[in-house]
Amino acid sequence: MAAARGSFWTLEEANAALPRVGDTVERIQELARRARAGGGEAAERTRGNGHAPSDPAATELAAAVDELTSQHIVLRDLESGLVDFPAVSPSGRQYWLCWLPGEAELGWWHWPETGFAGRTPLDQPPE
């Protein structure tokens, strides 16, 4: 979980959270696949009242996304699993620590206005 500084993560905190975050992202992706597959099945099971039965995968999916959101982690892209952790530079400017599943640790960051296209390696830290 992010430090007491509020909704910002340090690099160390975010890296320590990656195993858990990676598991959550993987679960979200699987639940999304199940929810998409279940959509057609739900429509076939609808009987007379005009309402589709609730989809447990969709409910679990929303809860898993809420897990990340409640920790101020943003799932940017469901397909790739791209997530951003809010951080603050030494000058006080906010930026995002950027991670994709398969990356062993956080190695990238970007300013809010530049997005993924502005990914910069952490060996060139924000000021």
TORKOL-4160 file (C-alpha; in steps of 0.2 Angstrom, whole numbers, padded with zeros to 4 digits, m for minus):
127
<pt num="1" X="0000" Y="0000" Z="0000"/>
<pt num="2" X="0006" Y="0018" Z="m0003"/>
<pt num="3" X="0015" Y="0027" Z="0010"/>
<pt num="4" X="0007" Y="0039" Z="0023"/>
<pt num="5" X="0010" Y="0053" Z="0011"/>
<pt num="6" X="m0007" Y="0050" Z="0003"/>
<pt num="7" X="m0010" Y="0043" Z="m0014"/>
<pt num="8" X="0008" Y="0043" Z="m0020"/>
<pt num="9" X="0020" Y="0029" Z="m0022"/>
<pt num="10" X="0039" Y="0028" Z="m0020"/>
<pt num="11" X="0048" Y="0017" Z="m0032"/>
<pt num="12" X="0052" Y="0005" Z="m0018"/>
<pt num="13" X="0034" Y="0003" Z="m0013"/>
<pt num="14" X="0028" Y="0001" Z="m0030"/>
<pt num="15" X="0041" Y="m0012" Z="m0034"/>
<pt num="16" X="0037" Y="m0021" Z="m0018"/>
<pt num="17" X="0019" Y="m0021" Z="m0023"/>
<pt num="18" X="0022" Y="m0029" Z="m0040"/>
<pt num="19" X="0019" Y="m0047" Z="m0036"/>
<pt num="20" X="0002" Y="m0043" Z="m0029"/>
<pt num="21" X="m0002" Y="m0030" Z="m0043"/>
<pt num="22" X="0003" Y="m0042" Z="m0056"/>
<pt num="23" X="m0008" Y="m0056" Z="m0049"/>
<pt num="24" X="m0023" Y="m0044" Z="m0048"/>
<pt num="25" X="m0020" Y="m0038" Z="m0066"/>
<pt num="26" X="m0019" Y="m0056" Z="m0072"/>
<pt num="27" X="m0035" Y="m0060" Z="m0062"/>
<pt num="28" X="m0044" Y="m0045" Z="m0070"/>
<pt num="29" X="m0039" Y="m0050" Z="m0088"/>
<pt num="30" X="m0045" Y="m0068" Z="m0085"/>
<pt num="31" X="m0062" Y="m0061" Z="m0077"/>
<pt num="32" X="m0064" Y="m0050" Z="m0092"/>
<pt num="33" X="m0062" Y="m0064" Z="m0104"/>
<pt num="34" X="m0075" Y="m0074" Z="m0094"/>
<pt num="35" X="m0087" Y="m0059" Z="m0093"/>
<pt num="36" X="m0086" Y="m0057" Z="m0112"/>
<pt num="37" X="m0089" Y="m0075" Z="m0115"/>
<pt num="38" X="m0103" Y="m0075" Z="m0102"/>
<pt num="39" X="m0112" Y="m0061" Z="m0111"/>
<pt num="40" X="m0119" Y="m0071" Z="m0125"/>
<pt num="41" X="m0123" Y="m0085" Z="m0113"/>
<pt num="42" X="m0133" Y="m0073" Z="m0101"/>
<pt num="43" X="m0143" Y="m0067" Z="m0116"/>
<pt num="44" X="m0148" Y="m0084" Z="m0120"/>
<pt num="45" X="m0153" Y="m0088" Z="m0102"/>
<pt num="46" X="m0164" Y="m0072" Z="m0101"/>
<pt num="47" X="m0182" Y="m0077" Z="m0098"/>
<pt num="48" X="m0197" Y="m0065" Z="m0101"/>
<pt num="49" X="m0193" Y="m0052" Z="m0089"/>
<pt num="50" X="m0181" Y="m0042" Z="m0100"/>
<pt num="51" X="m0166" Y="m0043" Z="m0087"/>
<pt num="52" X="m0151" Y="m0054" Z="m0090"/>
<pt num="53" X="m0145" Y="m0064" Z="m0075"/>
<pt num="54" X="m0131" Y="m0056" Z="m0065"/>
<pt num="55" X="m0114" Y="m0062" Z="m0071"/>
<pt num="56" X="m0102" Y="m0067" Z="m0057"/>
<pt num="57" X="m0087" Y="m0064" Z="m0068"/>
<pt num="58" X="m0092" Y="m0046" Z="m0071"/>
<pt num="59" X="m0095" Y="m0043" Z="m0052"/>
<pt num="60" X="m0078" Y="m0051" Z="m0048"/>
<pt num="61" X="m0070" Y="m0040" Z="m0062"/>
<pt num="62" X="m0077" Y="m0024" Z="m0054"/>
<pt num="63" X="m0071" Y="m0029" Z="m0037"/>
<pt num="64" X="m0053" Y="m0033" Z="m0044"/>
<pt num="65" X="m0052" Y="m0016" Z="m0053"/>
<pt num="66" X="m0058" Y="m0008" Z="m0037"/>
<pt num="67" X="m0044" Y="m0017" Z="m0027"/>
<pt num="68" X="m0031" Y="m0007" Z="m0038"/>
<pt num="69" X="m0041" Y="0009" Z="m0038"/>
<pt num="70" X="m0043" Y="0009" Z="m0020"/>
<pt num="71" X="m0024" Y="0009" Z="m0019"/>
<pt num="72" X="m0022" Y="0023" Z="m0031"/>
<pt num="73" X="m0016" Y="0012" Z="m0045"/>
<pt num="74" X="m0023" Y="0015" Z="m0062"/>
<pt num="75" X="m0026" Y="0000" Z="m0074"/>
<pt num="76" X="m0023" Y="0010" Z="m0091"/>
<pt num="77" X="m0025" Y="m0004" Z="m0103"/>
<pt num="78" X="m0035" Y="m0021" Z="m0100"/>
<pt num="79" X="m0027" Y="m0030" Z="m0114"/>
<pt num="80" X="m0009" Y="m0026" Z="m0111"/>
<pt num="81" X="m0011" Y="m0025" Z="m0092"/>
<pt num="82" X="m0003" Y="m0008" Z="m0092"/>
<pt num="83" X="m0004" Y="0000" Z="m0074"/>
<pt num="84" X="0002" Y="0017" Z="m0068"/>
<pt num="85" X="0007" Y="0021" Z="m0050"/>
<pt num="86" X="0005" Y="0040" Z="m0045"/>
<pt num="87" X="0022" Y="0047" Z="m0039"/>
<pt num="88" X="0029" Y="0064" Z="m0035"/>
<pt num="89" X="0046" Y="0071" Z="m0040"/>
<pt num="90" X="0058" Y="0080" Z="m0029"/>
<pt num="91" X="0052" Y="0096" Z="m0036"/>
<pt num="92" X="0034" Y="0091" Z="m0031"/>
<pt num="93" X="0028" Y="0088" Z="m0049"/>
<pt num="94" X="0016" Y="0073" Z="m0050"/>
<pt num="95" X="0021" Y="0059" Z="m0063"/>
<pt num="96" X="0017" Y="0041" Z="m0066"/>
<pt num="97" X="0028" Y="0026" Z="m0063"/>
<pt num="98" X="0023" Y="0014" Z="m0077"/>
<pt num="99" X="0023" Y="m0005" Z="m0078"/>
<pt num="100" X="0018" Y="m0019" Z="m0089"/>
<pt num="101" X="0016" Y="m0037" Z="m0085"/>
<pt num="102" X="0032" Y="m0046" Z="m0089"/>
<pt num="103" X="0043" Y="m0032" Z="m0083"/>
<pt num="104" X="0053" Y="m0038" Z="m0068"/>
<pt num="105" X="0052" Y="m0021" Z="m0059"/>
<pt num="106" X="0047" Y="m0004" Z="m0063"/>
<pt num="107" X="0059" Y="0004" Z="m0075"/>
<pt num="108" X="0049" Y="0018" Z="m0083"/>
<pt num="109" X="0040" Y="0034" Z="m0079"/>
<pt num="110" X="0030" Y="0048" Z="m0088"/>
<pt num="111" X="0022" Y="0064" Z="m0085"/>
<pt num="112" X="0003" Y="0064" Z="m0085"/>
<pt num="113" X="0001" Y="0074" Z="m0101"/>
<pt num="114" X="0013" Y="0063" Z="m0111"/>
<pt num="115" X="0006" Y="0046" Z="m0107"/>
<pt num="116" X="0013" Y="0030" Z="m0112"/>
<pt num="117" X="0021" Y="0038" Z="m0128"/>
<pt num="118" X="0032" Y="0048" Z="m0116"/>
<pt num="119" X="0038" Y="0033" Z="m0106"/>
<pt num="120" X="0056" Y="0038" Z="m0100"/>
<pt num="121" X="0068" Y="0026" Z="m0092"/>
<pt num="122" X="0070" Y="0028" Z="m0073"/>
<pt num="123" X="0089" Y="0030" Z="m0076"/>
<pt num="124" X="0083" Y="0048" Z="m0082"/>
<pt num="125" X="0072" Y="0052" Z="m0066"/>
<pt num="126" X="0060" Y="0066" Z="m0066"/>
<pt num="127" X="0065" Y="0082" Z="m0058"/>
